Structure formats: C-alpha cells, structure tokens
Amino acid sequence: MNGTDTSRIQGGDRGAARGGDEERRSTGGSGGGRGGGGFGRKKVCRFCADKIARVDFKDQNTLKYFVTERGKIIPRRISGNCAKHQRQVAVAIRRARNVALIPYTVVMG
C-alpha cells in the first residue's frame, strides 16, 4: 500500500482508539457490568438458611414475600432463592391460588 496503516483510518481498530471496553470495565462496583452500583452482598435462600425442608402452600405469610402487588411470582434473581426452593415456591403459590388462599390478580379500582 502507500506505507500508511489503512486499518486505523477505516476504523478497523474496533473502538480501542475511542476507549471502548477498557474504560467501561474499570468503573468498579458490583453492578454486573451494567453501570449500576448495587450492593456486593450475595442473596441467601431463606429456606436453606432456616433449614426448612418443604415450602407449605397453606402458609400465606411466607408466600406473600414471593408475590408482587400485582400477583406475579418474584423471580429467583430478585428473591435470592436457590433453584430447588424457587421451584417449590412457584408450585406452592399455584396451589394456594387454586384453593383461593391467595389471589391470582389484584383488583384495580
């Protein structure tokens, strides 16, 4: 070629000249790389911590922590449950809804 580096002129550098990934990764915090500065504390499954073997669908006070105001089941990444207990919570909520212990949805009025 002409002795010049055409890859830099044409943008073949993939953002290194603009400070791409290097600056974004060095922001710190434990936001998972999304820029949020959340807390660094790991969520613990409340059933494993209390050594509870099974989730009871008749226990409304326990199940209400895993249902939103609109009636949706809170996901595992937010509630902090382990996979085993999250499945048990979901089944227990469905059973409690089926026998009308907790509502399917909230009536907006």
C-alpha positions as CSV (number, residue, x, y, z in Angstrom):
1,M,0.0,0.0,0.0
2,N,1.1,3.6,0.5
3,G,3.0,2.9,3.7
4,T,0.1,4.2,5.9
5,D,-1.9,2.0,8.1
6,T,-5.3,2.0,6.5
7,S,-6.9,-0.2,9.2
8,R,-6.9,2.7,11.6
9,I,-8.3,5.1,9.1
10,Q,-11.1,2.8,8.2
11,G,-12.0,2.0,11.8
12,G,-10.6,-1.5,11.9
13,D,-9.4,-0.8,15.4
14,R,-12.7,-1.8,16.9
15,G,-13.1,1.1,19.4
16,A,-9.7,0.9,21.1
17,A,-8.9,4.5,20.0
18,R,-12.2,5.7,21.4
19,G,-11.6,4.0,24.8
20,G,-14.1,1.2,24.3
21,D,-14.2,-1.7,26.8
22,E,-11.2,-0.6,28.9
23,E,-12.9,2.4,30.4
24,R,-16.2,0.7,31.0
25,R,-14.7,-2.2,32.8
26,S,-12.7,-0.1,35.2
27,T,-15.6,1.7,36.7
28,G,-15.7,-0.6,39.8
29,G,-18.8,-1.5,41.8
30,S,-20.6,-4.8,41.6
31,G,-23.3,-3.8,39.1
32,G,-22.6,-6.7,36.8
33,G,-21.0,-4.5,34.1
34,R,-24.2,-2.5,33.5
35,G,-23.0,0.6,35.2
36,G,-25.2,0.3,38.3
37,G,-23.5,0.4,41.6
38,G,-25.6,-2.1,43.5
39,F,-24.7,-3.9,46.7
40,G,-22.0,-6.5,46.7
41,R,-23.8,-8.8,49.2
42,K,-24.9,-12.2,47.9
43,K,-28.6,-13.1,48.4
44,V,-29.2,-16.1,50.5
45,C,-32.1,-18.5,50.2
46,R,-34.3,-18.0,53.2
47,F,-35.4,-21.6,53.2
48,C,-31.9,-23.0,53.1
49,A,-30.8,-20.6,55.9
50,D,-33.7,-21.6,58.2
51,K,-33.3,-25.3,57.3
52,I,-36.9,-25.5,56.1
53,A,-37.3,-28.8,54.1
54,R,-40.5,-28.0,52.2
55,V,-42.5,-24.9,51.3
56,D,-46.1,-25.2,52.5
57,F,-48.8,-23.7,50.3
58,K,-51.0,-23.1,53.3
59,D,-48.5,-20.7,54.9
60,Q,-49.7,-17.4,53.4
61,N,-47.4,-15.2,55.4
62,T,-44.3,-16.9,53.9
63,L,-45.7,-16.9,50.3
64,K,-46.7,-13.2,50.3
65,Y,-43.0,-12.3,50.2
66,F,-42.6,-14.0,46.9
67,V,-45.6,-12.5,45.1
68,T,-45.7,-8.9,43.8
69,E,-48.6,-6.5,44.5
70,R,-49.9,-7.3,41.0
71,G,-49.9,-11.1,41.8
72,K,-46.8,-12.1,39.8
73,I,-44.3,-14.6,41.3
74,I,-41.0,-12.8,42.0
75,P,-38.1,-14.3,40.1
76,R,-35.2,-16.1,41.6
77,R,-32.6,-13.4,40.9
78,I,-34.5,-10.9,42.9
79,S,-35.8,-13.1,45.7
80,G,-32.5,-14.9,46.3
81,N,-33.9,-18.4,46.5
82,C,-32.0,-21.4,45.4
83,A,-33.3,-23.2,42.3
84,K,-34.8,-26.1,44.4
85,H,-36.7,-23.8,46.7
86,Q,-37.8,-21.4,43.9
87,R,-39.5,-24.3,42.2
88,Q,-41.2,-25.3,45.4
89,V,-42.3,-21.7,46.0
90,A,-43.8,-21.5,42.5
91,V,-45.7,-24.7,43.0
92,A,-46.9,-23.6,46.4
93,I,-48.1,-20.3,45.0
94,R,-50.0,-22.1,42.2
95,R,-51.6,-24.5,44.7
96,A,-52.5,-21.6,47.1
97,R,-54.1,-19.7,44.2
98,N,-56.0,-22.9,43.2
99,V,-57.7,-23.3,46.6
100,A,-58.2,-19.5,46.8
101,L,-55.8,-18.8,49.7
102,I,-54.0,-16.0,47.7
103,P,-55.5,-14.1,44.7
104,Y,-54.4,-14.6,41.1
105,T,-54.5,-10.8,40.5
106,V,-55.3,-7.7,42.4
107,V,-58.4,-5.8,41.5
108,M,-57.6,-2.3,40.4
109,G,-60.3,0.2,41.1
